[in-house]
Amino acid sequence: MRKVNNLISDSIVRIEDMTIGDNDCYINTGFCKFDELTSGLQKGDLITIGSRPSIGKTSMALNLAKNISVHSDKPVLFFSLEAKINNIILKLISAETGLSLSKLRNGVLENYEWEILNTKTESLKKAPFYIDDSGEISIELIESRIENAVKNDNVKVVIVDYLQLITISGKNSMASNREQYVSIIVRKLKALAKNYDIPIVLFSQLSRTLETRGGSKRPILCDLRESGAIEDDSDLVCFLYRPEYYKIDEWDDDEHSPTQGQAELIVAKNRNGRLENIRLKFTESKGKFEDLEDFSNPFEFKSNMSKNEALNDSMEGSVSSEGDNDVPF
């Protein structure tokens, strides 16, 4: 039991910290419009991000982890329940260096690209980024590893990719149906976020019924698989949507603007604020999501920059390299 006057004093201190920009009060994701809408990732929150396969779920998870650990210097624990560790590392390197995944997989790099690789991976090497690639793992083991990571490595954010691959052991394994099974997992993750005062970002696969629906294919809350507990217990529910994946080449806006190289991060539930569809840039060949403001025209990517220009731009964080047909996770 806690006295209200103490809680009010604590809240006033928190508001003061927010006013002066204390970066320990919230976690910036590196996506400006999302951070403006939500004030970043909030301590104690469970954030669920859903998508269909091949839209870029793992790429977004890694982009978030990279932005938080590399650029905000906050320790992140990343649970990879599906992707192999070497694929994870290659995606991280590609997103940070701007070199395409196909070049990194094949090892076919020009001299200037080797210099980019060696220079721009230094930030990744120094980042407080921890990966657990155990594959399918029980919620009980996740609980234990989060506890150890918070206590021993001062982890500030946990990212789990993805919900449907989490298992249950012991007495909880007797759940009578899949919805109850998922409910146990989601509520345990919400309790962990609250108990350790950290945001937990949970990625989830969406129902395939979305594929049979007409129109834009833009996800909605009922597309969450076993949606009851996920929607109820999450403080924030978002969806990833790429109309280009569905061969939709124009947005459904008044301008009918092209969808090429773009995605939407749909904020479908926000317990502490408004809802909004936020457009992002997505570079498929690098598995990279970033703010849309970083480019003005998707057709400008086919620039014929010289090697020296590319190297100079890369040192400023704006490398351009040829696309390929790598399919995002």
HELIX and SHEET records of a PDB file:
HELIX    1   1 VAL A    4  THR A   19  1                                  16    
HELIX    2   2 CYS A   32  THR A   38  1                                   7    
HELIX    3   3 LYS A   57  LYS A   66  1                                  10    
HELIX    4   4 ASN A   67  HIS A   71  3                                   5    
HELIX    5   5 ILE A   85  THR A   97  1                                  13    
HELIX    6   6 LEU A  101  ASN A  106  1                                   6    
HELIX    7   7 ASN A  111  LYS A  120  1                                  10    
HELIX    8   8 GLU A  122  LYS A  126  1                                   5    
HELIX    9   9 ILE A  139  ASP A  153  1                                  15    
HELIX   10  10 LEU A  163  LEU A  165  5                                   3    
HELIX   11  11 GLY A  170  MET A  174  5                                   5    
HELIX   12  12 ARG A  178  TYR A  196  1                                  19    
HELIX   13  13 THR A  209  THR A  212  1                                   4    
HELIX   14  14 LEU A  221  ASP A  223  5                                   3    
HELIX   15  15 SER A  227  ASP A  233  1                                   7    
HELIX   16  16 PRO A  243  TYR A  246  5                                   4    
HELIX   17  17 GLU A  284  LYS A  286  5                                   3    
HELIX   18  18 LEU A  292  ASP A  294  5                                   3    
HELIX   19  19 PRO A  298  PHE A  301  5                                   4    
HELIX   20  20 LYS A  307  MET A  315  1                                   9    
SHEET    1   A 2 TYR A  26  ILE A  27  0                                        
SHEET    2   A 2 LEU A  41  GLN A  42 -1                                        
SHEET    1   B 9 PHE A 129  ASP A 132  0                                        
SHEET    2   B 9 VAL A  76  SER A  80  1                                        
SHEET    3   B 9 VAL A 157  ASP A 161  1                                        
SHEET    4   B 9 ILE A 200  GLN A 205  1                                        
SHEET    5   B 9 LEU A  46  SER A  51  1                                        
SHEET    6   B 9 LEU A 236  TYR A 241  1                                        
SHEET    7   B 9 GLN A 262  ASN A 270 -1                                        
SHEET    8   B 9 GLU A 276  THR A 283 -1                                        
SHEET    9   B 9 LYS A 288  ASP A 291 -1                                        
SHEET    1   C 2 ILE A 137  SER A 138  0                                        
SHEET    2   C 2 ILE A 166  THR A 167  1                                        
END                                                                             
